Each structure stands twice: as C-alpha cells, then as structure tokens.
Amino acid sequence: MATETTAEESRERDLRVLGLTLGPIYHELSNQVAWLHARWNQYRQLYAHSPDRIETLNAVAGHLFGMLQQVMLEDVLLDLGCLTDPPAIGKKSNLTLQRLPEAITDATLAAEVRGLIDAALVACDAARDWRNRRIAHSDLALAISTSADRLPDISRGDVEAALAAVRAVLHRVESHYFDSETAYEHFIASGGEADSLVYCLKAGLRAEEKRLERLRDGTWTQEDLVRDGT
C-alpha cells in the first residue's frame, strides 16, 4: 500500500536527488507554485463555475464577494510577478524561477529551462505590470489618471496561460530528475473548499426563504424572529 509523502520527506528527497544548491530552490518554488494553484482553484470555484453561482454570491453579499474576487485575483497576480522576478534586485536575492538555470549543472538542461523561463516571463508580463504599478506599489500617474499607459486587461485565460508557463518550467526540471510531473493545476488544499461554502450559502438562502414564508402565512415560531447575525 502506498503511503503519503510528508513535507519533510519531500524536501529530503529533493535535496538528495537535486543536491544542496538546486534542491532547496526547486523544492520551495514547487511549494509556492502548488499553493498558488490552490488559491487559483478556489477563485475558479467561486467565480468561474456558473452564472447560477455568481447569482448566489450576489444574493448573499454581492459587495463583499466582489471585493473578495478582486483580492483573490490580485493575490495570484502578485505571486506570478514574484515568481518571475530577477534572481536579485539591488542587494536583495530573490527566490524566483530565474534562479533555477544558474543552479543546474547540466548545461543542456539549464539552457532548456532558461528558454521556458523566457516564455514564462512573457506570459506573466501583465501580472508583473499589475504587481509593480497597482498591487505592491501605487504608480502616481496611474493613480491620478495622468498616464496614457493604462494597466492591461487580464482575463482568466491570461492567468491560466501564465500558470501553464510557470508549470512548464518546473515540469522540465522534475521530468529530468524524477521522470514525473506534479499535477499543480489539480492541487486543492484539504478542508473548507469554496464549493462547500457555496453549498452552505444556498442552504442558507433556502432556509431564509422558508422563514419568510412562515412569517407571511402566520406559521412562524419564536426562532423565526431571531436574527442576530451569528
């Protein structure tokens, strides 16, 4: 029977196979990309599932879920920007995809990975622009509407393409050393999923509808009169 690999066992494996230079870099990047996909999958469950689901969110707390949508999207864009940063900015060293080639001793593999990173940089260009001028910093010209250089529109398809380009970089390293690929796009954190939240919201809406019916037809109970927000 197969047993689940713990986080520490996974790290030890990566360091053992990839070495003490590439191993820690690859391991931490892989973890970051996995959790990035987990957050994006939660976003998709809430906002890219169906029109009916959007109607449910709007019926319960449209303004709140609208703000949450923006926060969740910008969180993903922020990470995409960080993952594709230069390996160093000034005196600060960064954990980014661009640090991988210099840690790979196989020159052919390093060149292949560099090519995939270049593709990822292009795919994440809009995300970095959002990170640099809106999310992590507040560009003055953009903020006071004096710049003709507006932020680019970013669709879900754009984010999917950026994530695919990021995955391709790690997949190339993993396939070379482990002859396998991690299914990052299917990563879901255990417990408390967005699907479960929507199920409870719909149940609450149905219960509220029945409560209002009882109030209208005079069959209400004392419990129907209590709405304390807890």
LUMTORVO-841377 format. One record per residue (C-alpha): residue in three letters; x, z, y. Coordinates in steps of 0.2 Angstrom, whole numbers, padded with zeros to 4 digits, always signed. Each point is the difference from the previous one (the first is absolute). Last residue first. Layout:
N
ALAXZY
...
***
This chain:
230
THR-0121+0072+0175
GLY-0009-0009+0014
ASP-0013+0014+0002
ARG-0016-0009-0004
VAL-0013+0012-0007
LEU-0018-0006+0001
ASP+0000-0008-0017
GLU+0006+0016-0008
GLN-0017+0008+0006
THR-0009-0012-0010
TRP-0009-0016+0005
THR-0016-0007-0008
GLY-0008-0004+0017
ASP+0000-0019-0001
ARG+0012-0003+0014
LEU+0012+0014-0004
ARG+0000-0005-0019
GLU+0004-0018+0005
LEU+0014+0006+0011
ARG+0008+0010-0014
LYS-0001-0015-0011
GLU+0009-0011+0012
GLU+0013+0014+0002
ALA+0003+0000-0019
ARG+0002-0019+0000
LEU+0013+0001+0014
GLY+0009+0014-0009
ALA+0001-0010-0016
LYS+0006-0015+0009
LEU+0014+0011+0009
CYS+0004+0008-0017
TYR+0003-0018-0008
VAL+0010-0005+0015
LEU+0012+0015-0002
SER+0002-0004-0018
ASP+0005-0018+0004
ALA+0012+0006+0013
GLU+0009+0010-0014
GLY+0002+0019+0000
GLY+0011+0001-0016
SER+0015-0009-0007
ALA+0009-0012+0012
ILE-0003-0018-0003
PHE+0013-0013-0003
HIS-0007-0017-0005
GLU+0010-0010+0013
TYR+0016+0009-0005
ALA+0000-0007-0018
THR+0018+0005-0004
GLU+0010-0015-0007
SER+0010+0000-0016
ASP+0017-0006-0007
PHE+0008+0017+0006
TYR+0015-0006+0010
HIS-0004-0018+0005
SER-0019+0002-0001
GLU+0001+0016+0011
VAL+0011-0008+0013
ARG-0011-0016+0001
HIS-0016+0011+0000
LEU+0007+0010+0015
VAL+0001-0015+0011
ALA-0016-0009-0006
ARG-0010+0016+0003
VAL+0005-0001+0019
ALA-0006-0018+0000
ALA-0016+0004-0008
LEU-0003+0014+0012
ALA+0002-0012+0015
ALA-0012-0012-0008
GLU-0013+0013-0003
VAL+0002+0006+0018
ASP-0002-0018+0006
GLY-0015-0002-0011
ARG-0008+0016+0007
SER+0001-0008+0017
ILE+0013+0003+0014
ASP-0003-0007+0017
PRO+0016-0001+0010
LEU+0004+0012+0014
ARG-0001-0009+0017
ASP+0015-0008+0009
ALA-0009-0004+0016
SER+0005+0017+0006
THR-0008+0008+0015
SER-0014+0009-0010
ILE+0005+0018+0005
ALA+0004+0005-0018
LEU+0008-0017-0005
ALA+0011+0000+0015
LEU+0005+0019-0003
ASP+0004-0002-0018
SER-0006+0016-0008
HIS+0011+0005-0015
ALA-0002+0005-0018
ILE-0017-0009-0002
ARG-0002-0012+0014
ARG+0016-0010+0005
ASN+0012+0003-0014
ARG-0012+0003-0014
TRP-0012-0014+0005
ASP+0015-0012+0001
ARG+0007+0007-0017
ALA-0017-0004-0008
ALA+0000-0017+0007
ASP+0017-0004-0007
CYS-0004+0007-0017
ALA-0001-0017-0009
VAL+0015-0006+0009
LEU+0010+0015-0004
ALA-0006-0001-0018
ALA+0007-0018-0002
ASP+0017+0006+0007
ILE-0001+0014-0013
LEU-0003-0013-0014
GLY+0015-0009+0005
ARG+0011+0016+0001
VAL-0006+0004-0017
GLU+0006-0017-0007
ALA+0017+0003+0009
ALA+0002+0017-0007
LEU-0005-0006-0018
THR+0014-0013+0001
ALA+0013+0012+0007
ASP-0003+0013-0013
THR+0006+0016+0008
ILE-0017+0004+0008
ALA+0001+0014+0014
GLU+0003-0013+0014
PRO-0015-0010-0006
LEU-0012+0016+0000
ARG+0002+0006+0018
GLN-0011-0014+0007
LEU-0015+0008-0010
THR+0001+0015+0011
LEU+0006+0018+0000
ASN+0007+0001+0018
SER+0017+0005+0007
LYS+0000+0007+0018
LYS+0015-0003+0011
GLY-0007-0015+0009
ILE-0014-0007-0012
ALA+0006-0001-0018
PRO-0006-0009-0016
PRO-0011-0011+0011
ASP-0018+0003-0001
THR-0011-0008-0013
LEU-0007+0015-0009
CYS-0003+0009+0017
GLY-0011-0015+0006
LEU-0010+0000-0016
ASP-0002+0019+0002
LEU-0007-0001+0017
LEU-0011-0015-0005
VAL-0007+0011-0014
ASP-0003+0015+0012
GLU-0008-0012+0013
LEU-0013-0005-0013
MET-0004+0018-0005
VAL-0002+0005+0018
GLN-0011-0015+0005
GLN-0011+0003-0015
LEU-0001+0018+0004
MET-0006-0003+0018
GLY-0014-0011-0007
PHE-0004+0013-0013
LEU-0003+0013+0014
HIS-0010-0012+0011
GLY-0011-0006-0015
ALA-0004+0018-0006
VAL-0013+0000-0014
ALA-0009-0017+0003
ASN+0016-0009+0005
LEU+0009+0005-0016
THR-0015-0005-0011
GLU-0002-0017+0009
ILE+0019-0003-0003
ARG-0004+0003-0018
ASP-0014-0012-0001
PRO+0011-0013+0009
SER+0011+0001-0016
HIS+0017+0007-0005
ALA+0012-0004+0014
TYR-0002+0015+0011
LEU+0000+0016-0011
GLN+0007-0006-0016
ARG+0012-0011+0009
TYR+0007+0014+0011
GLN+0002+0011-0016
ASN+0010-0015-0008
TRP+0011+0000+0016
ARG+0004+0018-0002
ALA+0005-0002-0018
HIS+0010-0015+0004
LEU+0010+0009+0013
TRP+0002+0014-0013
ALA+0008-0012-0012
VAL+0011-0008+0013
GLN+0007+0017+0006
ASN+0003+0004-0018
SER+0009-0016-0004
LEU+0010+0002+0016
GLU+0005+0017-0005
HIS+0006-0006-0018
TYR+0009-0015+0007
ILE+0010+0010+0012
PRO+0004+0014-0012
GLY+0006-0012-0014
LEU+0010-0013+0011
THR+0014+0012+0004
LEU+0000+0012-0014
GLY-0002-0012-0014
LEU-0014-0012-0004
VAL-0003+0005-0018
ARG+0004+0019+0001
LEU-0007+0002+0018
ASP-0016-0009-0004
ARG-0002+0010-0017
GLU+0003+0016+0009
ARG-0013-0004+0014
SER-0013-0004-0013
GLU+0003+0016-0010
GLU-0002+0010+0016
ALA-0016-0009+0004
THR-0007+0003-0017
THR-0002-0014-0013
GLU-0016+0001-0009
THR+0001+0001-0019
ALA-0002-0014-0013
MET-0007+0005-0017
***
